[in-house]
């Protein structure tokens, strides 16, 4: 299938994709103390069976990765949202003191995460629980049973999304049968297993292009990631001593659109009245035929929506800064039946 076909599946049906990122499993009574040492948000008020997104920083205050933290009664899971490898996670987590009794297992054997998102994703999710699917609230987690899975295997399902549409994430050590089961249920309702391009496009339209283009080593303020920082905890987690609060005068990330079919280079200079004021850093896949969508880092105040700019080059492509989310998700206006 093409990226445009996959895009329509996410927007109108159910899209299934298996995460390639290595999972991290943490056990032990003091695991939240360990997490507080490097996650950008405090664990003080984290309830069991809930999920949240955090940043992990390097010692220089620059992002290492965006991590989804799933908290259960006896175990914590970290699911990388931005690109990071198992060896990198081992090096990062291994460089910190682990409290006695806490076990950190990177890429535990047999465990994987399978996501399914889209306007109809709740219909598949409802088959895994014995209560009304609307009772699983956003960022909530529940235990589920995978039909046909071996005895002794386990699975959890979190209501989390990266697309702006209804979305769910299954973490299980019965990954093979879970992938088949979820895909079959989705196909029966008009869904499909989709590729990375369409997913990257809807993530960008929803306001989180960072998953696809990466955050490691970038400037946190320029990347507009300050909202993931608990600024009351500066000095309490790794790398936070190097942080400075953002100001309105700084360079910042801005989404922009161009006419469909426009060719945009990822490093193209951005011009205002012929003067360079920034550069393109990411161009999303052309999965939505209505327009091209990209992201640039520009000087203040050019990151506000509605400004016409141009790209340096022979054709001087015109772009316009916009606000996100770019597309009104069906899931925001259609209730679970």
N, C-alpha and C positions, 0 to 999 in steps of 0.2 A: 504494500500500500504506500501511497505517497504521503508526504508530510501534511498536505492539505486535507487528505482523507482522514488521517489520524487526528488532525485538529478538530474536524467536525465531530469525530467520535467523542472527544473529550467534552466539547461544548454541548453535545446533544444526547450522548449515550453513556457508555462506561468504558474507560480506557484502563488497561492493566499493564503494569510494568514492574519488573523485579529490580530492586536497588542493587547496584554493583558495589556500593561502599561497604567496607568492613564494619561490622557491629562491634560494640564494646559492652561486655557484661561485667557489672560490679556487684559483689556481695559483701556482707559483713555489716555489723551494727554501725560502724563509723564511716560508712561509704559517703554519706552526705557531707561529712566534714571534709573528706578528700575532694569531693566535687566542688565545694565552696572555695577550695584553694586555687581553682583555675576557671570555673564558669563565671560568666559576667553577671549572673543573677543569683541572688541568695536562695538557699534551700530552706530557709527558716519557716516559710509558710507553704511549702510544697506538700500537697496532700497525696496519699497513695492513690494509684489509678488515675493519674493525670499526666499530661504531656506539656512541654514548653520548649521554646527555642532559646538557645544561649550562644554567646560567642566564647571561643577559647582564644586567648591572645598569646603571642610570644613575649619574651622578656622586654622587647623593644616597644610594646604596646600595639604592635600591628597584628591583625587577625591571623590566626592559625587555621581556624575552621569554624563554620556554623554547625552546631550540634543540636539535634533534637534529643531532649532528655525525657525518657519514659520512666516514671517512678511507680514501683509496685511495692507490696508489703515486704518482700524478702529480697528483692533484687532491683537494681537500676540498670537501664539500658541507655546507651548513647548511640544515636544513629546519625552519621555525618550527612549533612545537607549539601555542603560544598565539597569539592573534590579533595580527597586525602587518602593516602594509601595505608595499608596495615603497618608497614615498617615505620612510616612517619608517625603513626599513632603510638606504636610501641616506644619509639624514641622520646616522643613528647611526654607521654604519661610516665615513662620510666625515669625521667629526669627529676621527678618530684618524689617527696617522701610519702610513702603509703602507710597509713595507720595500721597498727597490729590488728590482725583479724580481718582485714579487708583484702579481697582478691579481685584483681583486675585482669580480665581475660579478653584480649583483642582477637577478633575474628574467630569466635568459638566454633569448633567443627560442627557442621550440619545446620547451623543457624543462618537464616536469611530473612530479609524483609521484602514483602510483596505489597505494592500499593495499587489501589484501584480508585480512580477519580472520574468525575463527570456528573452531569445532571441526573443520571439515573443510578449512581453508585450506591445509594442507600438501599436500592432494591436487592442488590447482592449482599450487602452487609446484614440486612434483615434476616437472611437465611441462616446466619451463624449464631443467632441468639434466640431466646425463647420469650422475649418481651418486645414491646413496640420499639422500633429502631430510633424513633425520635427521642426515646429515653436515654440514648447514648449521646450526651451533650458534646459540643465542640471541646476538644482537648481531653475528653474522657477516654478511659481504657477499660476494657472488659475481657475476661477470659472466654475463649471460644473452643469449640471442638471441630476439628477438620474431619469430615466424613471419610472413612477409609484409612485414616492414619493409624500407625502402629500404637499399641497400648504403651503408655509411658511417655509418649511425646506430648508436647504442650504447645499452646499458641495463645497469643493475646491479640486484640484488635483495638487500635486507637483511632478515634475520629480526628484525623488531622489531614490537611490538604495543602498542596503547593500551588494549585491551579486557580483558586478562587471558586471552583465548583465543589460540590460535595466530594469528600475524600476520606479514605480509610487506609490504614497501614496495618498489615498483619506481620507479626514477628513470631517465628516458629522454628522448631527443629524438625518439622515435617514439611520442609520447604518444597520438595518435589511434588507431593500429592496436593499441597496447598496451591501451588502455581497452577496445576492442572484443573483443580476444582474451581478456583476463582475464574480462570479463563473460560471454562465451559459455561459457568453461570452467566458470565458477561456476554459471551457469544449468543446464548439463548435469548438475550434481551436486546440484541443488536449491537453489542459492544465488541471489542477486539483487544488483542495485545498490540501496543503501539511502540513506535520508535522514539528516540531521544529528541528529535528535532521539534515535533509538535509540542512535546512536553515543555521544552525550553521556551517556546513561544508563549504558551499560556502562562507559564510562571512569570515571564517578563511582563506580560499584560496585566497580571495580578499585582505586580509591584516587587517581585523578588527575582530579578535577573541574576542575582549573585550566585545562585545555585549552579548555573550553567557556566558563567564566565570566571567564577572563582574569586576568593577573597584573600588568599594567603599572601602575606607580605605587603598588602596594599594599605593605603592611608585610610584609617577608619572613618574620619570625617568626610573625606572626599568621596568615599563609597556610600555615604549617607546611612551608616550602620550605627549611629549613636543611640538610636532607640533601643538597641539590644543591650545597652550598658546600664547597670544600676549605678548611677553616679554617686549615690550615698555610700557606696562600698569601695570607692577609690582607695587603693592601698591595701585592700584586703584580699585581692585575688591576683593571680599571676599577670604581670604586665601592666596592671592598672596604675602603678606609680608613674608610668611614662605617658599617661593620657592627659590631654588638655580638652576642656569643654569646647564644643563647636561655637563659632560665631557666625553672624550673618555676612561677614565680609570674606569668608573663605571660599575657595574653589569647591565645587560640589557636583555630584552626579545629577544628570538631568536626562529624562527620556525625551526622544524626539521622533517625529514621523517624517516620512518622505513618500512621494508618489510610488505606487506599486510598480515594481520593475526597475526602480533606481538601483544603480550599482554603487555601493558605499564601502570604502575600505576601512577596516577597523582602526587604523591609525591616522585617518584623514584629519587635517587641521580644520577647526571650526572658526568661521569668520563672522564678524559683525561690522558692517560698513567697511569691509576690506581689511580690518585689523584682526589678527589672530587672538582669540579669547579662550581657546581650549582645543581639545582633540577628542575624536571618537575613540571609545575603548571597546565597544561591543556592538555587533549587529546581529539581531535575532534571526533565526531561520524564517524564510518567507512562507510560513505555513498558513497565515491569514492573508487571503488574496486582496484584501481591501487596501493595504498600505504596508510600507516597510517600517519597521520599528527598530530603533537603535538607542544607544546610551553614550553620552559624552560627559567629560569632566570640563566644566567651564567656569570662568571667573564670575563673581557676583557682579551685578544682579541677574546675569543671563540665564540662571537656572530656574527662573520663574516660568510658569506655563504661558503659552501664547505668543512667544517671541519668534519672529522669522529670522533665521540665520542662513548662512551658506557654507558649503564645504569647498575647500581649496581644490582646484583641479580645472581641467579644460572646460567641463560643462557647468561648473559652479552650481552643483545641485543645491536646490533650496530645501531647507528642513524647517520644521516648526516644533518648538518645545511644547510638551503636553503634560497633563497630570495623569496619575495612575490611581485606580485601575483603569485601563484603557477600554476594556470591554465589559459591559454589564453582564455578569454571569447569570445564566439561567437559574442556578441554584439560589441566587439572592432574591429571586422573585417567584419561584415555584416551590411550594411547600411539599414536604414528604406526604404522599397520599396515605 
